[in-house]
Amino acid sequence: MATTERSGLFIRNVVFGIEDSLVSTVGLLSGIAAVGVPHAIVLMTGFVLIFVEGVSMAIGSFLSEESAQEYERGASAASGRSFLGALVMLVSYVIAGLVPVAPYLFAAGLHALYWSIGLSLAVLALLGYAQARFSGLPAFSRALRMCLLGGFAIVVGVAVGSVFGIA
């Protein structure tokens, strides 16, 4: 696999894994924490989500990379490239998912909720900044874009939790 191809595979899976993990995890936790679900349930839900979705995203990365290779070649394609993409996705997803869960290890209620959202948005901004710097694009606009898009998903989580909350 060429260096550029490997770099693209790595960047694609790192950005996708981190962004999706932060947004999905903080969105879910915000939605259930905002309606007063017990602290232990919030924590358990976060950990289950991180690991189930991490494995699911890794499988999805493996299958999509393999499908793209098969499409390009017109033949079956079993390669280390698909496995590498899956591994990068899994690690990125699980590590990033710990960011929105971490405040719930040290606090409860709205205090943990606000820290979870704030830390997640900060890491999203850093991700957007790093991605822009790596690609030679305007860093501030990419960081802002990442925060706004991620923030929208968080708002959706809180809104759905509030509308359908049964706690």
GUTIDO-48679 format. One record per residue (C-alpha): x, y, z. Coordinates in steps of 0.02 Angstrom, whole numbers, padded with zeros to 5 digits, m for minus. Example, Ala and Ser with C-alpha at 12.3 -4.5 7.8 and 13.67 -1.06 7.14 Angstrom:
BEGIN
X->00615; Y->m00225; Z->00390 $
X->00684; Y->m00053; Z->00357 $
% end
This chain:
BEGIN
X->00000; Y->00000; Z->00000 $
X->00071; Y->00169; Z->m00050 $
X->00111; Y->00297; Z->00084 $
X->m00022; Y->00420; Z->00023 $
X->m00152; Y->00283; Z->00019 $
X->m00106; Y->00226; Z->00194 $
X->m00110; Y->00406; Z->00258 $
X->m00282; Y->00433; Z->00181 $
X->m00346; Y->00273; Z->00259 $
X->m00277; Y->00324; Z->00429 $
X->m00343; Y->00503; Z->00422 $
X->m00515; Y->00450; Z->00360 $
X->m00538; Y->00322; Z->00499 $
X->m00464; Y->00430; Z->00638 $
X->m00571; Y->00582; Z->00596 $
X->m00728; Y->00478; Z->00569 $
X->m00698; Y->00373; Z->00726 $
X->m00663; Y->00520; Z->00841 $
X->m00802; Y->00631; Z->00773 $
X->m00933; Y->00495; Z->00773 $
X->m00886; Y->00432; Z->00946 $
X->m00887; Y->00605; Z->01026 $
X->m01049; Y->00658; Z->00946 $
X->m01142; Y->00494; Z->00968 $
X->m01086; Y->00469; Z->01147 $
X->m01113; Y->00647; Z->01208 $
X->m01278; Y->00657; Z->01113 $
X->m01343; Y->00498; Z->01194 $
X->m01278; Y->00539; Z->01367 $
X->m01345; Y->00717; Z->01357 $
X->m01515; Y->00654; Z->01302 $
X->m01534; Y->00534; Z->01446 $
X->m01444; Y->00637; Z->01579 $
X->m01548; Y->00791; Z->01539 $
X->m01706; Y->00702; Z->01595 $
X->m01635; Y->00643; Z->01760 $
X->m01594; Y->00461; Z->01727 $
X->m01497; Y->00388; Z->01875 $
X->m01310; Y->00417; Z->01870 $
X->m01265; Y->00232; Z->01863 $
X->m01377; Y->00208; Z->01710 $
X->m01294; Y->00355; Z->01622 $
X->m01122; Y->00281; Z->01653 $
X->m01171; Y->00104; Z->01602 $
X->m01255; Y->00169; Z->01445 $
X->m01099; Y->00266; Z->01398 $
X->m00983; Y->00117; Z->01417 $
X->m01099; Y->m00001; Z->01325 $
X->m01118; Y->00124; Z->01183 $
X->m00930; Y->00152; Z->01166 $
X->m00886; Y->m00031; Z->01151 $
X->m01035; Y->m00091; Z->01049 $
X->m01023; Y->00055; Z->00928 $
X->m00832; Y->00043; Z->00922 $
X->m00844; Y->m00137; Z->00863 $
X->m00987; Y->m00096; Z->00746 $
X->m00892; Y->00051; Z->00670 $
X->m00736; Y->m00057; Z->00650 $
X->m00838; Y->m00190; Z->00559 $
X->m00917; Y->m00055; Z->00452 $
X->m00746; Y->00017; Z->00410 $
X->m00680; Y->m00156; Z->00365 $
X->m00828; Y->m00195; Z->00253 $
X->m00832; Y->m00025; Z->00168 $
X->m00644; Y->m00023; Z->00134 $
X->m00653; Y->m00199; Z->00065 $
X->m00806; Y->m00155; Z->m00041 $
X->m00719; Y->m00002; Z->m00112 $
X->m00566; Y->m00106; Z->m00156 $
X->m00673; Y->m00240; Z->m00237 $
X->m00765; Y->m00107; Z->m00338 $
X->m00602; Y->m00031; Z->m00397 $
X->m00525; Y->m00200; Z->m00442 $
X->m00682; Y->m00288; Z->m00502 $
X->m00631; Y->m00439; Z->m00399 $
X->m00625; Y->m00504; Z->m00221 $
X->m00504; Y->m00403; Z->m00115 $
X->m00443; Y->m00468; Z->00051 $
X->m00304; Y->m00357; Z->00114 $
X->m00221; Y->m00288; Z->00267 $
X->m00284; Y->m00117; Z->00215 $
X->m00463; Y->m00159; Z->00266 $
X->m00404; Y->m00232; Z->00431 $
X->m00293; Y->m00081; Z->00467 $
X->m00439; Y->00037; Z->00435 $
X->m00548; Y->m00064; Z->00553 $
X->m00417; Y->m00064; Z->00689 $
X->m00389; Y->00124; Z->00675 $
X->m00577; Y->00151; Z->00681 $
X->m00598; Y->00042; Z->00836 $
X->m00457; Y->00125; Z->00933 $
X->m00510; Y->00301; Z->00882 $
X->m00691; Y->00269; Z->00928 $
X->m00658; Y->00191; Z->01098 $
X->m00529; Y->00319; Z->01154 $
X->m00634; Y->00468; Z->01096 $
X->m00789; Y->00395; Z->01178 $
X->m00705; Y->00405; Z->01347 $
X->m00703; Y->00596; Z->01335 $
X->m00891; Y->00623; Z->01357 $
X->m00904; Y->00481; Z->01484 $
X->m00760; Y->00540; Z->01595 $
X->m00855; Y->00682; Z->01682 $
X->m00985; Y->00556; Z->01741 $
X->m00847; Y->00460; Z->01830 $
X->m00813; Y->00612; Z->01940 $
X->m00979; Y->00704; Z->01950 $
X->m01165; Y->00680; Z->01925 $
X->m01315; Y->00775; Z->01863 $
X->m01303; Y->00937; Z->01768 $
X->m01123; Y->00967; Z->01823 $
X->m01066; Y->00808; Z->01733 $
X->m01181; Y->00845; Z->01586 $
X->m01105; Y->01018; Z->01557 $
X->m00927; Y->00953; Z->01574 $
X->m00964; Y->00811; Z->01454 $
X->m01032; Y->00930; Z->01323 $
X->m00893; Y->01057; Z->01348 $
X->m00752; Y->00931; Z->01339 $
X->m00828; Y->00848; Z->01187 $
X->m00846; Y->01014; Z->01096 $
X->m00666; Y->01060; Z->01141 $
X->m00600; Y->00895; Z->01072 $
X->m00707; Y->00918; Z->00915 $
X->m00629; Y->01090; Z->00893 $
X->m00455; Y->01016; Z->00914 $
X->m00497; Y->00881; Z->00788 $
X->m00558; Y->01009; Z->00661 $
X->m00403; Y->01114; Z->00691 $
X->m00285; Y->00966; Z->00673 $
X->m00373; Y->00904; Z->00517 $
X->m00360; Y->01077; Z->00438 $
X->m00176; Y->01098; Z->00483 $
X->m00137; Y->00926; Z->00413 $
X->m00231; Y->00965; Z->00252 $
X->m00171; Y->01144; Z->00234 $
X->m00345; Y->01219; Z->00255 $
X->m00402; Y->01367; Z->00361 $
X->m00391; Y->01300; Z->00539 $
X->m00514; Y->01415; Z->00628 $
X->m00656; Y->01385; Z->00505 $
X->m00630; Y->01196; Z->00511 $
X->m00627; Y->01195; Z->00701 $
X->m00785; Y->01301; Z->00705 $
X->m00870; Y->01191; Z->00576 $
X->m00831; Y->01034; Z->00676 $
X->m00901; Y->01114; Z->00835 $
X->m01059; Y->01175; Z->00752 $
X->m01097; Y->01009; Z->00669 $
X->m01058; Y->00911; Z->00827 $
X->m01154; Y->01037; Z->00931 $
X->m01306; Y->01013; Z->00822 $
X->m01304; Y->00826; Z->00860 $
X->m01291; Y->00863; Z->01046 $
X->m01442; Y->00978; Z->01034 $
X->m01537; Y->00838; Z->00947 $
X->m01491; Y->00718; Z->01088 $
X->m01552; Y->00837; Z->01223 $
X->m01711; Y->00878; Z->01124 $
X->m01755; Y->00696; Z->01093 $
X->m01718; Y->00654; Z->01276 $
X->m01830; Y->00796; Z->01332 $
X->m01973; Y->00755; Z->01214 $
X->m01972; Y->00567; Z->01243 $
X->m01902; Y->00567; Z->01421 $
X->m01994; Y->00447; Z->01532 $
X->m01886; Y->00461; Z->01687 $
% end
